[in-house]
Amino acid sequence: MALQCGIVGLPNVGKSTLFNCLSNAKAQAANFPFCTIEPNVGVITVPDERLQVLAEIEHPQRVIPTTVEIVDIAGLVKGASKGEGLGNKFLANIRETDAILHVLRCFDDENVTHVDGSVDPVRDKEIIDMELQLKDLETVESRLAKIQKQAAAGDKDAKALCSILLAYKEALEQGKSARTVELDKEQQKLTKDLFLLTDKPVLYVCNVDEKSAVKGNRYVEAVREAIKDEHAELLVVAAALEADIAELETYEERQMFLEEAGLEQSGVARLIQSAYKLLDLQTFLTAGPDEVRAWTFHRGWKAPQCAGVIHTDFEKGFIRAEVIKYEDYVALKSEAACREAGKLHIEGKEYLVQDGDIMHFLFNV
């Protein structure tokens, strides 16, 4: 399930430094605009302590975490919607991603130039928002011109879509993102093929200095206030601190460094987990002597769909699923003990899989 989060932001806000911390792929982190010309893609493992706990029970030959793809996209400048700078390329790259990690500079450092001459994360956010909104407005107006004729001719779906497009148009013209327009499930189906840039889920990543890594700063608070009506998430990360952590060789050294900085978990780990959540993803697990493994599924999927994540044949020939809750497995230490204690449940095609379920699928093709 190759789902992607795109890291975006103005030049020199710390995107590439953050990307380098996230992945083994080495995007060039330099103090000038456009240092990342082509989007760099990193496949990032999702931290999950449950895998380690299960591995200590099963002693498997291998442990396989789940992953999410992160794309580092070229820095954006004003006028991107009109093709300025690398605008067209940027917009094409971002259209292909499933969610956006919007990095904002929330630190002062006279040695790192700012493309607009001063530090103001709310202004920076609005520059990128405006470029994306202008591109979306273009998309909406183009579709409206086509659909209004069908709506006038009495087409029911066209009428419904027309009213949604008008709501989008009004929001975008007011400088609001498409995600601020609330739609029900039926309306969402009608707009799926619009691929609006500002309708993608977004996580604002406030890149702060080291001393602000725990509690944030005035820049972070300004961003928090600016996004309060946006249905968006916010995360505070000190990219320079994360770069120092990434250079440490052992887990113990990294943990000691984090404790000294007053952090329980690295910003990178929190960012990956937030990106996973942003994509509306969850994890089910399989456990045995050969392998302990995490599998990605969309929240709300039923047992056969999750079986299909392992192999399409599992979904086609799905008979039933055997499900053990993670807490029960850890408490009782084996599948056999869970079965004996009545903690192994037999579930059919309508079972909604829960995050952390330990699954075993029976199928027949």
C-alpha positions in Angstrom: 0.0 0.0 0.0 2.2 2.8 -1.3 0.7 5.9 0.3 2.7 9.1 0.2 3.0 12.2 2.4 4.6 15.2 0.6 6.9 17.5 2.7 6.3 21.0 1.4 7.3 24.5 2.5 9.1 27.7 1.4 12.8 27.4 0.6 15.1 27.2 3.7 12.5 26.2 6.3 14.2 22.8 7.1 12.3 20.4 4.8 15.4 18.6 3.5 17.1 18.5 6.9 13.9 16.9 8.3 13.7 14.5 5.3 17.3 13.4 5.8 16.4 12.6 9.5 13.4 10.6 8.3 15.1 8.5 5.7 18.4 7.1 4.5 17.9 9.0 1.3 20.1 12.0 1.3 18.4 15.1 0.0 20.9 18.0 -0.3 20.4 20.2 2.7 21.9 23.6 1.8 21.3 27.2 2.7 19.8 28.3 -0.6 16.5 28.0 -2.4 15.7 25.0 -4.7 18.4 22.8 -3.3 16.0 19.9 -3.8 15.1 20.0 -7.5 13.7 16.5 -8.0 11.3 15.1 -5.3 13.2 12.6 -3.1 11.2 9.6 -2.0 12.0 7.8 1.3 10.4 4.7 2.5 10.1 5.2 6.2 9.4 2.4 8.8 6.6 3.3 11.3 7.8 3.0 14.9 5.6 0.4 16.8 6.6 -0.9 20.2 4.1 -3.7 19.9 6.3 -5.5 17.4 9.2 -5.7 19.9 6.9 -7.0 22.7 5.6 -9.7 20.4 9.1 -10.6 19.2 10.1 -11.1 22.8 7.3 -13.6 23.1 7.7 -15.4 19.8 11.5 -15.1 19.1 10.7 -15.0 15.4 13.3 -15.3 12.6 12.4 -11.8 11.4 10.4 -8.7 12.5 8.9 -6.6 9.7 7.4 -3.1 10.5 5.0 -1.3 8.3 6.1 1.7 6.2 4.9 5.0 4.8 6.5 6.9 1.9 7.7 10.5 2.4 8.4 12.8 -0.6 10.6 15.8 -0.3 9.2 18.4 -2.8 11.1 21.4 -4.2 10.6 24.7 -2.2 7.7 26.8 -3.4 7.8 30.6 -4.1 5.1 33.2 -4.8 3.6 32.9 -8.2 3.9 29.0 -8.3 0.3 28.8 -9.5 1.3 30.8 -12.5 4.4 28.7 -13.1 6.9 30.9 -11.3 10.1 29.2 -10.0 9.5 25.5 -10.1 5.8 26.1 -9.6 4.3 23.7 -12.2 6.6 20.9 -11.1 5.8 21.5 -7.4 2.1 21.5 -8.0 2.3 18.3 -10.1 4.4 16.6 -7.4 2.0 17.6 -4.6 -1.0 16.4 -6.6 0.4 12.9 -6.6 0.7 12.7 -2.8 -2.1 11.6 -0.4 -1.4 14.0 2.4 0.8 17.1 3.1 3.4 17.7 5.8 3.7 21.5 5.7 7.0 22.6 7.3 7.0 26.1 8.8 10.1 27.9 10.0 9.5 28.9 13.7 13.1 29.7 14.7 15.4 32.8 14.5 18.9 32.3 13.0 20.7 35.1 11.2 22.9 32.5 9.5 20.0 30.9 7.7 18.6 33.3 5.1 14.8 33.5 4.7 13.4 33.9 1.2 11.2 36.8 2.4 13.8 38.4 4.6 12.1 37.8 8.0 10.7 35.0 10.1 6.9 34.9 10.0 5.4 31.3 9.8 1.8 32.5 9.4 2.8 34.6 6.4 4.8 31.7 5.0 1.8 29.4 5.5 -0.5 31.9 3.7 1.9 32.1 0.7 1.8 28.4 0.1 -2.0 28.2 0.9 -2.7 31.0 -1.6 -0.8 29.3 -4.4 -2.6 26.0 -3.8 -5.9 27.7 -3.4 -5.4 29.6 -6.7 -4.7 26.3 -8.5 -7.7 24.7 -6.9 -9.9 27.7 -7.9 -8.8 27.2 -11.5 -9.7 23.5 -11.3 -13.1 24.3 -9.7 -14.0 27.0 -12.2 -13.0 24.8 -15.1 -15.3 21.9 -13.9 -18.1 24.3 -13.1 -18.2 25.6 -16.7 -18.7 22.0 -17.9 -21.1 20.8 -15.2 -23.5 23.7 -15.2 -24.9 22.8 -18.6 -25.6 19.2 -17.4 -27.2 20.6 -14.2 -29.4 22.9 -16.2 -30.5 19.9 -18.3 -31.8 18.2 -15.1 -28.9 15.8 -14.4 -29.3 14.9 -10.7 -25.6 14.2 -9.9 -24.6 17.3 -11.9 -26.9 19.4 -9.8 -25.4 18.0 -6.6 -21.8 18.5 -7.8 -22.7 22.0 -9.0 -23.7 23.1 -5.5 -20.5 21.5 -4.0 -18.4 23.3 -6.6 -20.0 26.6 -5.8 -19.3 26.1 -2.1 -15.7 25.3 -2.9 -15.5 28.4 -5.1 -16.9 30.6 -2.4 -14.4 29.2 0.2 -11.4 29.5 -2.1 -12.3 33.1 -3.1 -12.3 33.9 0.6 -8.8 32.5 1.0 -10.0 29.3 2.7 -8.8 25.8 1.8 -11.2 23.3 0.2 -10.9 21.1 3.4 -12.9 23.7 5.3 -16.0 22.8 3.2 -17.7 20.0 5.1 -19.1 17.2 2.9 -21.0 14.0 3.7 -19.9 10.6 2.3 -22.1 10.8 -0.8 -20.8 14.3 -1.6 -17.2 13.1 -1.1 -17.7 10.4 -3.8 -18.9 13.1 -6.3 -15.7 15.2 -5.7 -13.2 12.4 -5.6 -11.9 13.0 -9.1 -11.2 16.7 -8.6 -8.0 16.0 -6.7 -8.0 19.4 -5.1 -4.7 20.3 -3.5 -6.2 22.1 -0.5 -8.6 19.2 0.2 -5.7 16.9 1.2 -5.2 16.2 4.9 -2.4 18.4 6.3 -0.1 18.4 9.2 1.7 21.6 10.0 5.2 20.9 11.2 6.6 23.8 13.2 10.4 23.6 12.9 11.8 25.2 16.1 15.1 25.8 17.8 16.4 23.3 20.3 15.3 25.2 23.4 11.7 25.3 22.1 11.5 21.6 21.2 9.5 20.7 24.3 7.0 23.6 24.8 7.2 25.4 21.4 7.4 29.2 21.2 5.5 32.4 20.2 5.8 31.4 16.5 4.1 28.0 17.2 1.3 29.7 19.1 0.7 32.1 16.2 0.4 29.1 13.8 -1.9 27.3 16.2 -4.2 30.3 16.3 -4.1 30.6 12.4 -5.1 27.0 11.8 -7.8 26.6 14.5 -10.7 26.4 11.9 -8.8 24.3 9.4 -9.3 20.6 10.4 -5.5 20.3 10.4 -3.0 18.9 12.9 0.1 20.6 14.3 3.4 19.1 15.5 6.5 20.8 17.0 9.9 19.4 15.9 13.5 20.8 16.2 15.0 19.6 12.9 18.6 20.6 13.9 18.2 18.5 17.1 16.8 15.6 15.1 19.8 15.8 12.8 22.1 15.4 15.9 20.1 12.5 17.1 20.2 10.8 13.7 24.1 10.8 13.9 24.1 8.8 17.1 24.8 5.1 16.5 23.0 3.2 19.3 19.4 3.2 20.6 20.8 3.8 24.1 22.7 6.9 23.0 19.7 8.3 21.3 17.4 7.7 24.3 20.0 9.4 26.6 20.2 12.4 24.2 16.4 12.7 24.2 16.1 12.6 28.0 18.7 15.3 28.3 16.6 17.4 25.8 13.5 16.8 27.9 11.8 14.7 25.2 10.1 11.3 25.7 10.2 10.4 22.0 12.1 11.8 19.0 10.3 14.3 16.7 11.0 12.0 13.8 9.1 9.1 15.5 6.2 11.5 16.3 6.2 12.8 12.8 6.1 9.4 11.2 3.3 8.3 13.5 1.4 11.5 12.8 1.8 11.0 9.1 0.4 7.5 9.4 -2.6 8.8 11.3 -3.0 11.7 8.8 -3.4 9.1 6.0 -6.1 7.5 8.1 -4.1 4.3 8.4 -4.0 1.6 11.1 -2.1 -1.6 11.7 -3.0 -5.2 12.2 -0.4 -7.7 13.3 0.6 -11.3 12.5 2.7 -13.3 14.9 4.5 -16.6 14.9 7.9 -18.3 15.1 8.7 -17.4 11.4 7.7 -13.8 11.5 6.2 -11.0 13.6 4.8 -8.4 11.1 2.8 -5.2 11.0 0.3 -4.7 8.1 -1.2 -1.4 7.0 -4.9 -1.0 6.4 -7.4 1.9 6.1 -9.4 2.7 9.2 -12.9 1.2 8.7 -11.8 -1.8 6.6 -13.5 -5.2 7.1 -11.7 -8.5 7.5 -11.7 -9.6 3.8 -10.1 -6.3 2.7 -7.4 -6.7 5.4 -6.8 -10.3 4.3 -6.2 -8.9 0.8 -3.4 -6.8 2.1 -1.4 -10.0 2.7 -2.4 -11.6 -0.6 -5.3 -11.0 -3.1 -6.2 -14.7 -2.9 -6.9 -14.3 0.9 -9.6 -11.8 0.0 -11.1 -13.7 -2.9 -11.4 -17.0 -1.0 -12.0 -15.5 2.5 -13.7 -17.9 4.9 -13.2 -16.4 8.3 -10.6 -14.6 10.5 -9.3 -15.7 13.9 -8.7 -12.6 16.0 -6.8 -12.1 19.2 -6.6 -8.7 20.9 -3.0 -7.5 21.4 -3.4 -7.1 25.2 -4.7 -10.7 25.5 -1.8 -12.1 23.5 0.7 -10.2 25.6 -1.0 -11.3 28.9 -1.3 -15.0 27.9 1.9 -15.3 25.9 0.7 -17.6 23.1 -2.0 -18.3 20.6 -2.7 -21.7 22.2 -3.2 -20.0 25.6 -5.5 -17.4 24.1 -7.6 -20.1 22.4 -7.8 -22.1 25.6 -8.9 -19.0 27.6 -11.6 -18.2 25.1 -9.7 -15.0 23.9 -9.5 -16.1 20.3 -12.6 -14.9 18.4 -13.9 -16.2 15.1 -15.0 -13.3 12.9 -16.8 -13.2 9.5 -16.9 -10.9 6.5 -18.5 -8.0 8.3 -15.9 -7.7 11.1 -14.4 -4.3 11.3 -10.7 -4.8 12.0 -9.3 -2.8 14.9 -5.8 -1.3 15.3 -3.5 -3.8 17.0 -5.7 -6.9 16.2 -3.6 -10.0 15.8 -5.1 -11.8 12.8 -5.0 -15.2 11.2 -7.0 -15.7 8.0 -8.6 -18.8 6.7 -9.3 -18.9 3.0 -10.1 -21.3 0.1 -9.4 -20.6 -3.6 
